[in-house]
Amino acid sequence: MAAGLEHLQALLPVAGVELGAMAAGIRYRDRPDLAIITVTEGSTCAAVFTRNVFCAAPVIVARRHLAGNSPRFLLINAGNANAGTGIQGIVDAETCCATLAELGGVASTAVLPFSTGVIGERLPVSHIQAVLPQAWQACSSTGWLAAAHAIMTTDTTPKGTSVHFIYQGHPVTVTGIAKGSGMIRPDMATMLAFLATDARVSKEVLQRCLARGVAESFNRITVDGDTSTNDACVLLATGQSEVSIATVEDPAFAALQQAVSEVCLSLAQAIVRDGEGATKFITIEVTGGRNIQECEQVAYTIAQSPLVKTACFASDPNWGRILAAIGRSGVPDLEIRGVSLYLGEVCVIHRGVPHPEYTEEQGRTVMAQDDITLKVELGRGDSRVQIWTCDLSFAYVKINAEYRS
């Protein structure tokens, strides 16, 4: 069960973007597993991809195609990652792009492919080609929710959000969808996210906007510490709004950045809340570091500790596991006498020793909550980091043990 994840409401359409979904039978039965996103001519595109050196064929192809003109179509399939498939995987991705390009009357380089699912199996190209005309016909401006359903794998619910704001009397919309539940520790940047806005934004500015949004959201989450071969996040700008942004100094840039960052953060946290088998949503705050890097080291060591995560699942205030994780985080010259630890607002460790007023009952009350905050003060600087993770339950093991069966 998703950890406090609200049911997805209707998503706002973005002028110049249409989406369609169809069941191709790639891996799943009786559900859509193929999505198309079409974007109007003249739009701009920004993207970030996985840093896993064994990246999937669609990532390789998408990067190549982005080197040319802005894309007109995104093609996304679920159930098959088309990763670990060698040259044939690239050929298969290019073949699917060519089929969609022919339908749209564009060059195949105007199509960006994305895949998510099982690694090491060939993409069933014929299945995809067979339903592309139907998916094409299904495209509409209200297709965001259908597309969000189609890109799911082990997700229990579709993920999406919209932000609408007015800039100098002109409306601007940012809408995004994402998938992800396991194999989640994005580094871009299995996770895919697709965002669009109707603002007119130069490609360079759009890339900077996305990079900042991703850095503060998707690159601050972890479910199990594994970085997928297929991670990608795309931001499209259609230019259908009256708001135009040419440089980061443009006053409208700050407003757009805030909206994009809000959408990215909402999607990233939804991925954590829907982490495979998750029952708890955990915020980890690390303050007082000499730099961001050592704060990250501590935060991720805690977040990816199976012992800490299982303690959270059990609502067990086993603070010794957290302290041990801090100690093995690899931060040089870290002195325990400078470290303080809080469960929620309850101080457990103060400057390296148990707080005299802490009680086990206080800790259990905090750990029994669906949303838990673990706060660490390093006491050696002014840097701080906040990341999000979830607990580790029996269901996580079951889901991943049965993933290919």
C-alpha positions, 0 to 999 in steps of 0.5 A: 500500500502506498505510504499516504499517497493521495488518489490522483486527481484530474491533470490540467491540459497543456496547450500544444501537448496531446497524449494517447495510450494503448495496450500493446501486450508487451508484458501486461495483460488487459492494461495499457502499456504504451503511451505517445506524447505529441508536442506542437511544432516549434516547441523546445525540449530539455532532458536529463538521463541516467548516469548508469554506465550500462544505460538502456538502448532507448537512452542512447537513441534519445540522446542522439535524437536530442542532438538535432532538432527538438522532438515532436513525439515521445514514445514510452513503453512499460514492461520491457526496459530494452536494456542489456540488449546490445546493438539489436536493442538500438535497432529495435528502438530506432525501428519503433521511432521510424514507425511513429515518425511515418505516422506523424510525417516527421523524421525519425530523429523527431521521436524520443523513445523511452522504456521501462521494465524487465532488463535483458529481453528484446523489445517486442517491436511488432507488438508496438508497431501493431498498436501505434496507429490506435495510440496515435488516434487516441491522443488528446489534450486530456490524455495525461491520466491515461498516459500516467497509467500506461507507463506504470510497472510495479507502481500501485497508482499513477503519479501526476500533478499540475501547477497553474499560475498567472504572470503579468495577467497571462496564465501558465500551466506546468503538468507532469507525470511520472512512474517509479516504485523500485530500483529508485535512486535516480542519478541524473539525472526504474524512473521516468518523468515527463513534464510540459509547460505552455510557456515559450522558453529557450532550450538553454533556459529550459535545460537549466530550469529542469536541471535545477528542478531535478537536483532538488527533487528526483536526485533527493530520493531513494527507495532501495539505492539502485540507479536504473539503466533507464532513468529519464526526465523530460521537460517540454515547452510549447510556447502557446502561452503569452509568457516568453522567457529567453534568459534566466535573468527574465523576471518570468524565469523565477516564476516558472522555476518555482512551478517546475520545481514544485511539480518535480518535488511532488512527483519525486515524493509520490514515487517514494510514497509508492515505493515497492511495499512502502508503509512509511514516508521518511524525511531525512534532514542532515544539518551542520555539515562542512559541505553539501557532499558530506551531508549527502553522505550521511543522509544516503547512508541512513536512507539506504541502510536495511537495518534503519529501513526495517526499524522504520517498518517495525515502528522501532525507535532503534536509534543505534542503527541510525548512529551506526549508519552515521559513523560508517558514512565515510565523512572524514574526521567526524566526531561523535561528540558533535552529533545530535539525533532527533526522531521528529522533534524528540532529541535522542542523542545530544552531542554524542550521548543519549539525551537524559530526558529521552524515553523509549515511549517518545521514540515509539510514538514518533516511529508509529507515524506514517510520515517520519522525520529523522534529523541529524546535526553534525555540528561542524558547519553550515551546510544542510541537505534534505532527502526522502525515502521509505521503509523496507517491508516484507512486501518489498521482498515479495514484489521483487522475488516475484517480479519476473514470474 
